[in-house]
Amino acid sequence: MTEAARAAATAPLQDVPLDSDGVPHGQPVLDRLVALLDLERIEENIFRGVSPAESPVRVFGGQVAGQALVAAGRTVPPERRVHSLHSYFIRGGDPTIPIVYEVDRIRDGRSFTTRRVVAVQRGKAIFSLSASFQLDEPGLDHQEPMPAVPEPESLPTYAQAAAGYLDKVGMTRLPRPIDVRYVTEPPWRAREGGPAEARSQVWMRADGKLPDDDLLHVCVLAYASDMTLLDSVLVRHGVYWGTDKVLGASLDHAMWFHRRFRADEWFLYDCASPSASGARGLATGRFFSADGQLVATVVQEGLLRVLD
């Protein structure tokens, strides 16, 4: 990451398109996400990343997962594509200081490469990731079918779906690099009807055009995968962040990448929650491309504390 790239990644957004609710979106916001994923190489296996000027109290989990995957991928030959990652969120990250990513080159085999990454702030680990990369090989091929859902362009934008709720339920006004369209009832609306089926479906895509870089598209998908996954847990209990005295955080996150895709084209994120207990909720997600290809599978457990 050059000084110019770091400035582009961290400077407040100005003179950018605004959504109907006044929140920045579109190509300039996506370009800044790409800049955030362009890590600075400090040493052979050490990288440094930054957070945007407009950040929540803690670093967004999808950001640190995407940056860690970039760090791992930059130590792997480009012909080896990531096929899985397994990660743990250890401490909340501080968005006001850089994050150092230390890569451990576990193994370089004939077909597979394994990397381990630890994200560090103030000398302490805040996140760990293991990722496996593979040369393309032919083999058995099957998948579950994509659910029948409306086309994304027929659905309200995120800003339209959130109209009247942004201030009522304390929803974020952070810039939106990802275009999100809810198929199922958004959780902030669903809570008004009480507990419902533990399911969430959204169409997503990067809100602009991405470069032709396979690793970047995977990292943007990893970023997006942490955005709505736990909705499926919340709707099952008719609650929502910041309104129903429920606090949450991602605990762990695993992804498997099955087929090639572009993150700047529409994909369906079909999520469900099989269980919640012990102040934790489990959610699973499936990413389908618009032509019905199952491109990735996600599993996450989140901390969900209901306060008295």
C-alpha positions in Angstrom: 0.0 0.0 0.0 1.4 3.4 -1.0 0.9 6.6 0.9 -1.6 7.6 -1.7 -3.5 4.3 -1.3 -3.4 4.6 2.5 -4.8 8.1 2.3 -7.6 7.0 -0.1 -8.4 4.2 2.3 -8.7 6.3 5.5 -9.7 9.8 4.4 -13.3 10.9 5.0 -15.5 10.5 1.8 -16.3 13.7 0.1 -18.2 14.6 -3.1 -19.5 11.0 -3.5 -22.9 9.7 -4.5 -25.4 9.5 -1.7 -28.2 6.9 -1.3 -31.8 8.1 -0.8 -31.1 8.2 3.0 -28.0 10.3 2.6 -25.4 7.5 3.1 -22.4 7.4 0.7 -22.5 4.5 -1.8 -21.4 3.6 -5.3 -18.0 3.3 -7.1 -16.0 5.7 -4.8 -17.1 3.8 -1.7 -16.2 0.5 -3.4 -12.9 1.9 -4.5 -12.0 2.7 -0.9 -12.8 -0.9 0.1 -10.4 -2.1 -2.6 -7.8 0.3 -1.1 -8.4 -1.1 2.4 -7.7 -4.5 1.0 -4.4 -3.4 -0.6 -2.2 -4.1 2.4 1.2 -2.6 2.9 4.0 -5.3 2.9 6.4 -4.6 5.8 8.4 -7.8 5.6 8.3 -11.0 3.6 5.5 -12.4 5.7 4.2 -9.3 7.6 1.6 -6.9 6.3 -0.2 -3.9 7.6 -3.7 -2.7 7.1 -5.8 0.3 8.1 -9.5 1.0 8.8 -11.7 3.7 7.2 -12.3 7.0 8.8 -15.9 6.2 9.4 -15.8 3.1 11.5 -17.9 1.5 14.3 -16.4 1.3 17.8 -14.8 -2.0 16.8 -13.2 -3.0 13.4 -15.9 -4.6 11.2 -15.3 -8.4 11.3 -15.6 -8.7 7.5 -12.9 -6.1 7.0 -10.3 -8.0 9.2 -11.3 -11.3 7.6 -10.8 -9.9 4.1 -7.5 -8.2 5.0 -6.2 -11.4 6.6 -7.1 -13.4 3.5 -5.3 -10.9 1.3 -2.2 -11.3 3.5 -2.4 -15.1 3.1 -3.0 -14.9 -0.6 0.0 -12.6 -1.3 2.3 -15.4 -0.1 0.7 -18.0 -2.4 1.3 -18.5 -6.2 -1.6 -16.9 -8.1 -2.5 -20.1 -9.9 -3.5 -21.6 -6.5 -7.0 -20.4 -5.5 -8.3 -20.2 -2.0 -10.9 -23.0 -1.4 -11.5 -22.6 2.4 -10.9 -20.5 5.4 -11.5 -21.0 9.2 -11.2 -18.0 11.5 -11.7 -16.8 15.1 -12.5 -13.3 16.3 -10.4 -13.1 19.5 -10.6 -9.4 20.6 -12.4 -6.4 19.3 -10.2 -4.4 16.9 -9.4 -0.7 17.3 -10.2 1.1 14.0 -8.0 4.1 15.0 -4.7 2.2 14.7 -3.2 -0.1 12.0 -3.5 -3.9 12.1 -0.4 -6.0 11.6 -1.0 -9.3 9.8 1.7 -12.0 10.4 1.6 -14.9 7.9 2.9 -18.4 8.8 3.7 -20.5 5.7 2.5 -23.8 7.1 2.9 -26.0 4.0 3.4 -25.8 0.2 2.4 -29.1 -1.3 2.1 -30.3 -4.9 -1.6 -29.3 -5.1 -2.4 -27.5 -1.8 -0.9 -24.6 0.1 -1.8 -23.8 3.7 -1.4 -20.5 5.5 -2.0 -19.2 9.0 -2.5 -15.5 9.7 -2.6 -13.7 13.0 -3.9 -10.1 13.1 -2.2 -8.1 15.9 -2.8 -4.7 17.6 -0.8 -3.4 20.6 1.1 -6.7 20.7 -2.1 -8.9 21.1 -3.9 -11.1 18.7 -7.3 -9.8 17.7 -8.1 -12.4 14.9 -6.7 -15.6 13.5 -7.3 -17.3 10.2 -6.2 -20.5 8.5 -6.7 -20.7 4.8 -6.1 -23.4 2.2 -5.3 -22.9 -1.5 -5.5 -25.4 -4.3 -4.5 -25.8 -8.0 -7.6 -26.2 -10.2 -8.4 -29.9 -10.7 -11.2 -31.7 -12.5 -13.5 -34.0 -10.4 -17.0 -34.8 -9.2 -19.5 -31.9 -9.5 -22.9 -31.4 -8.0 -24.8 -28.8 -6.0 -28.1 -28.0 -4.3 -30.4 -25.9 -6.4 -30.8 -22.2 -5.7 -34.1 -21.2 -4.0 -36.8 -19.5 -6.1 -36.6 -15.8 -5.2 -37.6 -12.5 -6.9 -35.0 -10.8 -9.2 -32.8 -8.3 -7.3 -33.9 -5.2 -9.3 -37.5 -5.9 -8.4 -36.7 -5.4 -4.7 -36.3 -2.2 -2.6 -32.8 -0.9 -2.1 -31.3 -1.1 1.4 -32.1 2.6 1.9 -35.7 2.2 0.8 -36.1 -0.9 3.1 -34.6 1.0 6.0 -36.7 4.2 5.5 -38.2 5.3 8.8 -36.0 2.9 10.8 -32.5 4.3 10.7 -32.9 6.4 13.8 -35.6 4.4 15.5 -33.5 1.2 15.8 -30.1 2.8 15.8 -29.1 1.5 12.4 -25.7 2.4 11.0 -25.1 5.3 8.6 -21.7 4.0 7.5 -20.7 4.1 3.8 -22.1 1.1 1.9 -19.6 -0.6 -0.6 -22.1 -3.5 -0.9 -25.5 -3.2 -2.6 -27.9 -5.2 -0.4 -31.5 -6.1 -1.4 -33.6 -8.0 1.2 -35.8 -10.9 -0.2 -37.1 -11.8 3.2 -38.5 -9.2 5.6 -35.5 -7.2 7.0 -34.9 -8.0 10.7 -35.8 -4.5 11.9 -39.2 -4.8 10.3 -39.7 -8.5 11.1 -39.3 -7.9 14.8 -42.5 -6.0 14.9 -44.4 -9.3 14.1 -42.5 -11.3 16.7 -40.5 -14.5 16.3 -40.4 -15.9 12.7 -38.7 -18.6 10.7 -34.9 -18.5 11.3 -34.1 -17.5 7.7 -32.7 -14.5 5.9 -32.3 -14.0 2.2 -30.6 -11.1 0.5 -29.3 -10.3 -2.9 -25.8 -8.6 -2.8 -23.2 -7.3 -5.1 -20.2 -4.9 -4.8 -21.6 -1.5 -5.6 -19.5 -0.7 -8.6 -16.9 -2.4 -10.8 -14.0 -4.5 -9.4 -10.7 -5.3 -11.1 -10.1 -8.7 -12.6 -8.4 -10.2 -9.6 -9.7 -13.6 -8.4 -8.3 -13.1 -4.8 -9.9 -9.6 -4.5 -13.3 -11.0 -5.5 -13.0 -13.7 -2.9 -12.0 -11.2 -0.2 -14.9 -8.9 -1.1 -17.2 -11.9 -0.7 -15.6 -12.7 2.7 -16.2 -9.0 3.7 -19.9 -9.2 2.6 -20.5 -12.6 4.3 -20.3 -11.0 7.8 -22.9 -8.4 7.0 -26.3 -10.1 7.3 -25.5 -13.7 8.4 -26.7 -13.4 12.0 -30.0 -11.9 10.8 -31.3 -15.4 10.6 -30.8 -15.8 14.4 -32.3 -12.5 15.3 -35.6 -13.0 13.3 -36.1 -16.3 15.0 -36.5 -14.5 18.3 -38.0 -11.2 17.0 -35.2 -9.0 18.2 -32.7 -6.6 16.6 -29.4 -4.9 17.5 -29.6 -1.8 19.7 -33.4 -2.0 20.2 -34.2 -5.1 22.1 -31.3 -5.1 24.5 -29.4 -7.7 22.6 -25.6 -7.4 22.1 -23.6 -9.4 19.6 -20.3 -10.1 18.0 -18.9 -12.7 15.6 -17.0 -15.5 17.4 -15.8 -17.6 14.5 -16.3 -17.7 10.7 -15.7 -20.4 8.1 -16.1 -20.3 4.4 -15.7 -22.8 1.5 -15.4 -21.5 -2.0 -16.8 -23.9 -4.6 -16.8 -22.2 -8.0 -15.4 -19.0 -9.6 -17.5 -15.9 -9.4 -17.5 -12.1 -9.6 -18.3 -10.2 -6.5 -19.5 -7.2 -8.5 -22.3 -9.3 -10.0 -25.5 -10.2 -8.1 -25.4 -13.2 -5.8 -28.0 -14.6 -3.5 -27.1 -15.0 0.2 -29.4 -17.6 1.6 -29.0 -17.9 5.4 -30.6 -20.0 8.2 -30.0 -20.6 11.9 -30.2 -24.3 13.1 -29.6 -23.5 16.8 -29.1 -20.8 19.5 -28.1 -21.6 23.0 -25.6 -20.5 25.7 -25.6 -16.9 24.6 -24.4 -18.0 21.1 -26.3 -18.3 17.8 -25.2 -20.5 14.9 -25.9 -19.4 11.3 -25.2 -21.0 7.9 -25.2 -19.3 4.6 -25.1 -20.3 0.9 -24.0 -17.9 -1.9 -25.5 -18.5 -5.3 -24.6 -16.6 -8.4 -27.5 -15.1 -10.4 -27.4 -18.0 -12.9 -27.9 -20.5 -10.0 -24.3 -21.7 -9.3 -23.5 -22.4 -5.7 -20.3 -20.5 -5.3 -19.6 -20.5 -1.5 -20.9 -21.8 1.8 -20.5 -20.0 5.2 -20.9 -21.0 8.8 -20.6 -18.6 11.7 -21.3 -18.7 15.4 -22.0 -15.3 17.0 -22.2 -14.1 20.6 -25.7 -13.0 21.4 -26.3 -11.7 24.9 -29.8 -10.5 25.9 -29.5 -7.9 28.7 -31.9 -7.6 31.6 
